[in-house]
Amino acid sequence: MACYNRNRRTQYGLTQTELSTLLGWLEPRLSKYENGALQEETQDTLLKFAMEPINLLQLIKRKPEAVALDKRARLIEQLSSNQSLAKHLF
């Protein structure tokens, strides 16, 4: 059932700890989910939603302490450019 793919997390260079903090989860919860030990549709939906560029950008802006400053700056730039590109496609 797990449609969320950890590649989406690693694509942005996020660790499990960072993504867990952004989501307000404990790290073991995300780890269990990514390893298939915990399968819930609501978590899958939340993870897929959170990994959309515009949503991930908002999470990072709301919880800047979750990601180191240099990584945060790179992610904000990357996610903002993805968001700008998406506007031109639609």
C-alpha positions as a LaTeX table, in Angstrom:
\begin{tabular}{lrrr}
\hline
Residue & $x$ (\AA) & $y$ (\AA) & $z$ (\AA) \\
\hline
Met1 & 0.00 & 0.00 & 0.00 \\
Ala2 & 2.83 & 2.48 & 0.67 \\
Cys3 & 2.70 & 4.74 & $-2.35$ \\
Tyr4 & 4.95 & 7.31 & $-0.71$ \\
Asn5 & 8.49 & 6.70 & $-1.85$ \\
Arg6 & 11.55 & 7.53 & 0.26 \\
Asn7 & 13.25 & 8.59 & $-2.97$ \\
Arg8 & 11.16 & 11.76 & $-2.78$ \\
Arg9 & 12.75 & 12.49 & 0.61 \\
Thr10 & 16.28 & 11.69 & $-0.53$ \\
Gln11 & 15.78 & 13.62 & $-3.79$ \\
Tyr12 & 15.76 & 16.75 & $-1.65$ \\
Gly13 & 18.57 & 15.52 & 0.58 \\
Leu14 & 16.36 & 15.31 & 3.65 \\
Thr15 & 17.15 & 12.88 & 6.42 \\
Gln16 & 14.46 & 10.95 & 8.26 \\
Thr17 & 15.09 & 13.17 & 11.27 \\
Glu18 & 14.58 & 16.36 & 9.27 \\
Leu19 & 11.39 & 15.19 & 7.56 \\
Ser20 & 10.02 & 13.80 & 10.82 \\
Thr21 & 10.63 & 17.15 & 12.51 \\
Leu22 & 8.96 & 19.02 & 9.64 \\
Leu23 & 5.92 & 16.75 & 9.97 \\
Gly24 & 5.84 & 16.84 & 13.76 \\
Trp25 & 6.43 & 13.09 & 13.94 \\
Leu26 & 8.90 & 11.05 & 15.95 \\
Glu27 & 11.65 & 9.62 & 13.75 \\
Pro28 & 10.79 & 5.95 & 14.45 \\
Arg29 & 7.34 & 6.51 & 12.94 \\
Leu30 & 8.78 & 7.60 & 9.58 \\
Ser31 & 11.40 & 4.86 & 9.69 \\
Lys32 & 8.75 & 2.19 & 10.29 \\
Tyr33 & 6.63 & 3.61 & 7.51 \\
Glu34 & 9.48 & 3.68 & 5.00 \\
Asn35 & 10.46 & 0.12 & 5.92 \\
Gly36 & 6.91 & $-1.19$ & 5.52 \\
Ala37 & 6.28 & $-1.97$ & 9.20 \\
Leu38 & 3.62 & 0.71 & 9.48 \\
Gln39 & 1.15 & 1.12 & 6.63 \\
Glu40 & $-1.66$ & 3.61 & 6.98 \\
Glu41 & $-3.46$ & 5.43 & 4.20 \\
Thr42 & $-3.61$ & 8.68 & 6.17 \\
Gln43 & 0.16 & 8.70 & 6.63 \\
Asp44 & 0.69 & 7.88 & 2.98 \\
Thr45 & $-1.56$ & 10.76 & 1.97 \\
Leu46 & 0.18 & 13.17 & 4.34 \\
Leu47 & 3.65 & 12.17 & 3.13 \\
Lys48 & 2.72 & 12.50 & $-0.54$ \\
Phe49 & 1.15 & 15.90 & 0.17 \\
Ala50 & 4.14 & 17.08 & 2.22 \\
Met51 & 6.61 & 16.12 & $-0.52$ \\
Glu52 & 4.95 & 18.28 & $-3.17$ \\
Pro53 & 7.37 & 21.18 & $-3.76$ \\
Ile54 & 4.99 & 23.97 & $-2.73$ \\
Asn55 & 3.98 & 22.13 & 0.45 \\
Leu56 & 7.53 & 21.14 & 1.40 \\
Leu57 & 8.57 & 24.76 & 0.89 \\
Gln58 & 5.87 & 25.91 & 3.31 \\
Leu59 & 6.87 & 23.28 & 5.90 \\
Ile60 & 10.49 & 24.42 & 5.76 \\
Lys61 & 9.48 & 28.07 & 6.11 \\
Arg62 & 7.26 & 27.26 & 9.11 \\
Lys63 & 9.87 & 25.11 & 10.88 \\
Pro64 & 13.24 & 26.48 & 9.76 \\
Glu65 & 15.01 & 24.90 & 12.73 \\
Ala66 & 14.27 & 21.44 & 11.29 \\
Val67 & 16.90 & 21.83 & 8.56 \\
Ala68 & 20.46 & 23.20 & 8.78 \\
Leu69 & 20.88 & 26.73 & 7.45 \\
Asp70 & 22.96 & 25.86 & 4.36 \\
Lys71 & 20.68 & 22.99 & 3.38 \\
Arg72 & 17.61 & 25.08 & 4.11 \\
Ala73 & 18.80 & 27.87 & 1.78 \\
Arg74 & 19.49 & 25.36 & $-1.01$ \\
Leu75 & 16.11 & 23.69 & $-0.55$ \\
Ile76 & 14.21 & 26.97 & $-0.53$ \\
Glu77 & 15.93 & 27.97 & $-3.77$ \\
Gln78 & 15.30 & 24.56 & $-5.37$ \\
Leu79 & 11.68 & 24.36 & $-4.26$ \\
Ser80 & 10.97 & 27.95 & $-5.27$ \\
Ser81 & 12.32 & 27.32 & $-8.77$ \\
Asn82 & 10.19 & 24.16 & $-9.03$ \\
Gln83 & 7.19 & 26.23 & $-8.00$ \\
Ser84 & 7.97 & 28.91 & $-10.61$ \\
Leu85 & 8.37 & 26.28 & $-13.32$ \\
Ala86 & 5.05 & 24.69 & $-12.38$ \\
Lys87 & 3.28 & 28.05 & $-12.82$ \\
His88 & 4.52 & 28.22 & $-16.41$ \\
Leu89 & 3.34 & 24.71 & $-17.22$ \\
Phe90 & $-0.31$ & 25.28 & $-16.29$ \\
\hline
\end{tabular}
